[in-house]
Structure formats: C-alpha cells, structure tokens
Amino acid sequence: MRISRFAAIAALIVAAAGFAMTGARADESAAISDTALQATVAGAWRTPANVERDTWRKPAQALTFWGLKPGMTILELSPGGGWWTEILAPYARLTKGRYIATAADLNNPELSQAARDARAQFAQRFSDQAIYGQIQLVNFGAKSSTLGEPNSVDFVLNGRNIHNWMAGGILDRVMAHSFAVLKPGGMLAIEEHRNAPETVQDPKAPTGYVTEAFVIAAAERAGFKLDARSDLYANPKDDRDHPFGVWTLAPVKRTAPQGQPADPAFDRAPYDAVGESDRMILRFVKPR
C-alpha cells in the first residue's frame, strides 16, 4: 500500500543502507533497511505511470546498491521527466540532505526557448517544498563548465544518459565534471542500456546501447574507481535487435524512425513482450 504525503513526511526513521563490494556483482538479496527510502518510493505524490515502472527499475534496491544514505547532497544529471526526482528530492528533504538537478544552461546565449520552457516546467512541477524540499538547479549543457563547487556533493546519479552524451561528444567532459564536484569517497551511480559485451561499440551509440567496458573506461579516464556492478536490471529477453534501437521498447515504444509519424501497422507485440531494456548498474567511487 502506498503511503500518503503526510505519512511519508512524518516517517523520518532512518537507517543507513549500502553494500561493500569491490568490482564484483552485488548480492541483490540484501535487505533495504532505510525507512525514509521506503516511504519516498511509496509516496502518494509519485506519478502513477512512474510507479508502474517500478517492476523494471526497482528504485529502492537500486539506490541501496548505489550507496544512497541519509543526509547526502545528491546531484542528478539530466533528470528528464523526473522519474528519479520524485524519489530523491523527498528523500533528501526527509533526511535533511540536499537535492540538486542539472537543467538547461541559462548562461548559453544560444539556448532555445523550448529548453528554457522545459527548465521552467521542471522547476514548477517540483516546487512543492512540503514534499520536495528546496530543489536547486544547476546550469548544464554543451557550454557549461562546472556542475558546482569542487568536492561539494556526496552522490551523483546518471540515469540512462551516457548514450546521449556520447552522441553529443561530451561524455568525457561530463565524467570529469562529475569527478570534480564529488567529495573524496563520493559515489557516481550509473544506469544505462547495456550492449552485448562482445560488441564493438559505436562511439555515437546510435542504438542507445553501450557496453559496460566502454562506460567503465570513460569513468576511469576521469579518475573514478569501479566499486561494484549489479545485474538488478538484467533482462535476458532483450536481444537488442530492434528496428528503432532501444526506443522501440517500453517506455518510448517507437513505431517509426524518429521525427516521423507513428506507424499504426507496426507490430508491437514482440517488443512489448520484451519489456524494458537490459541495463547495467555500476557504482563508482572518487578515491579518497
């Protein structure tokens, strides 16, 4: 049963959570002992469509694996529609931490009006401080030079953005900025569509899939150390052979090339049977 807004806000009973793994696959059976995390995952403010995806994204288990703990300063990179924001911002509020999200770079004179509007809409959506606390937005884009003060963040989350940064040619820069903003000992949490390990990775990731080896190499170039990896999001049904890349699968469910009208004759049945993509979950640490 989902917890009401006020019950969740009252549920400030917190226990530290996390694993101590070093580069190996983690044990997914470890108990989730963080009551505040359980409360925010069950929060009544969450969008019903987002809650329906919990079967695939397992937010409490994933955040526990990544090492999220009460009172952390959390930075979410490119939060998009706010799937993780609905959980992380209330969690930060409940545990007296801080939630920061990257948003369209207002210092970029070439920024489109659509990007400005999207930033404003995100800020408005998460403006209820009784639920989300005081959310901070930091400029991020092709011309931004920092993600914040050096050594100021405990936890950086990147939810399925690696392929976008590869396509834009900014992956190494984002990794370097993430390393700089994290405190020594801080965590970089990565969720990404997983390519087959034997694949020769296209550096532009046109299908949306990326090999674990490619992501690990990019993080290590920035100075990170791989701390653990998990198969929590493994989906053996995903053969990655889809006409419109990973976007053929849920939740996007594309039926035609990007920019073209949806094709009502497209047979979605085999792709809907797959569910969401096979994904990697990696945890990196900034060495002390």
N, C-alpha and C positions, 0 to 999 in steps of 0.2 A: 504493500500500500504506500502511495506517495505521501510525503509529509507536507503539511500546509506551510505557507510562507512564514507564519508567525511561530509555528512549532519548530521549523528549521532554524529560524533566527535565535530561538531560545536554547537550541541544542548545542551549546558551547561546552561540550565534553570531549576533550581531545586527547588522542594517544598518538605518539609518533609511529610512523609506518615507513617501511622500506626494506630492501634486501641488501646483502653484502656479497655481491658476485663480482667476478673479475673476468669479463670477456666470455664467459660460458653462457649457455642457455639457462634462464632462470626457472625456478620451480613455481609454476602458476598456482599451486595449491595453498600458498602461504595466506594466512588469514588477513583480512582487511580490518585493522583494529582502530582506524581513525573514524570516530563517530561523526565529527564535523563533515568529513568527506562523504560518508554515507548519507548524511542529512542533505547535503547540497545535490548529490546525484538524484535523490528522491524529491527534490524541491518542486512544489506546485507551479513555480514560475517558468519551468522549462517548457519549451515548445513541444507539443505532442509529437510532431514529426521527428524531432530530435530524440525524444525518449524512445520512439520505435526503433531507432538505430542502435540502442544500447546492446542489443543482442550481438551486433557485429563489433562495436567499438569498446565495449566493456570498460567504461570510464574509470570506475573505482579500482579495478585490477590494474589497468594501465598506469594510472597516476601513482598507485602504490609501488609498482615496479620501478617507475622512473625516479622515485625517491622524494615525492612531494611531502612536505612536512608543515605542521602548523607554524604560522608566523613568518613564512617566507615572503620575500619580494619576488613576484612572479612576472616574467615578461613573456607574452605570447606574440609570436611573429605571424603577421598576416592572418588575423583571425577570421577573415572571410565573413561567413554568415553567423558566426558567434557560437558554433556548436560547443566548443570548449569554454568559451567565455561564460556561458550560462552556469557552468560548474565552478570555474576557477575564481571568478570575481566574488561570488558569495562565499566561497571557501576562504579567500583572503580576508573578507570582512569579518567572518565568524571567528577566525583565528588571530585577528589583529595583525595580519600581514598586509601586503600591498599588491594590487594588480595593475599591470601596465600592458598596453597593447600597441602595436605599431599601426599607423594609419597613414593615409595619403600625405605626402610631403608638401605642406603648405608653403615651404620656402622655395619650392620649384616654380619659377615663373611660367613654365610650360605645362603645369598641371591642368588637366581638363576639368571642366565644370562637373562632369559626371563623377570624377574621382572626388572632388570637393563635396558633392552631394552625398556620395556614399559614406564619406567620413562623418558628415553631419548626421546622417541617418543612424549610423552605428552609435554615435555618442548619445543620440536621443533614445534609442532603444534601451540602452543600459544606464539611463540617467536616474533610476530609482535607487537612491542611496540606502534606503531601508533594506534593500535586497542585495545590491551590488557594491555598496560602499562607494568611495570616491575613486572612480576609474581615471587613470592617467593615460593620455595618448601621446605617443612619440612619433615624430616625423620619420617616414621610411619610404625609400624609393630609389630610382636609378641614380639620383644625385645626392642623396643623403650621405653624411659622413660619419655618423655615430648612432648608437642605439641608446645612449645615455652616459652617465658618468662612469668612468672605469671602476671596476670592482664594486659595483653597487647592487647587483642582482644575484639572487640565490638559485633561481630556476628559470631556464629558458625553454619554452615549448615551441616546436615546429611541427605542426600538423599537416602533412602532405603538401609541402610547398617546394621541396627540393627540385622537382621536375620543372616548376615554373622558373625558379632561379637559374637552372641550367639553360632553359630556353632563352632567358634574358641575359645570359652571360655574366651573372653577378653572384654565383654560388660562393666562390672563394671569398669575395668581399663580405657577404653576409656571415659566413663562418668566422672570419677574422673579427668582425664587429661583435658577434655573439661571444667570442672568447674574451674580448676586451671588456665587455660590460659585466661579465660574470665575476663573482668573487672567487678567489682561490678555494678549491673544493666544491664550487658550484656545479650544478648539473645542466647538461644540454639533453633534452628529451626529443627524440625524433620518431615520427610516424611517417612512413612513405610506402607507396605502391612498390612491391618487390618484384623485380625482374628475375628470371631464371639465372642461377649462379654462373652457368656456362656462357651466358650471352655476352657478346662484345658490345659494350654499352655505347650507344649513340650519345655524344656529349650534349645534344639538344633535347634528349628524352621525348621524341615526338609522340610516343605511345602513352606517356605518363608513367611508365615503369622504369625503375632504376635498380641496379644491382646493389646488394649490401656492400660489396667490396668498393664500389665507386663512392658511396656515401662515407664509408669509413676512411677512405683515403683523403677525401676532402676535409673531413673533420680533423684528421691527424695533421694535415698540412697547416691548419690554423693553430695547432698546439694541443688539441684535445687528446685525451686518452680514452679508448673504448673501455667502459666499465662493465657492461653486460648487454646481452641481446636476448630477445624473447620471441617465442612463437605464439604468443597470445592471439595475434591476428592472422595466423596462418589459415589459408583456405585452399586445400588441395584440389578443389573443383575448378579453380581459376587457372586455365591453361594459357592465358594472356593472348590468345588468338582471337581478337575481336576487331570487327571492321572499323570501328571509330576509337580505337585504343581503349584505355581503361574507362573512358567516359561512356562506353557502350553499356557498362554495368551500372547498377544502382550506386549512388542515388541519382546520378545525372540521367542515365537511361537515354543516351543519344541514339537517334534512329537515322540520322543523315549527317554528312560532313558538317563541321562547324560553320555556322553562318548561313546554312541552307535550311529551308522549311522542314519540319518533321515529316517523315515518311510513314503514313498510316498503314502501308502494306508491309512494313518491316516486321519480321517475325521476332518478337522479343522473348518468346518462351525459353529458348536455350540459355539466354543470357540472364533472365530473371532467375532461372534455376541455379545459377552460379552464386548469386547473392553479391556481396561486396567483394572488392579485390583482395588478393593475397597481399599482406603487408608486413613489412619489417617493423620491429620496435627496437630501437637502440638507445642505450644510455651512455653518455659520455661525461667525463669529469674534467674540469680545469685543474691541473695539478697544483698542489699547494706549494 
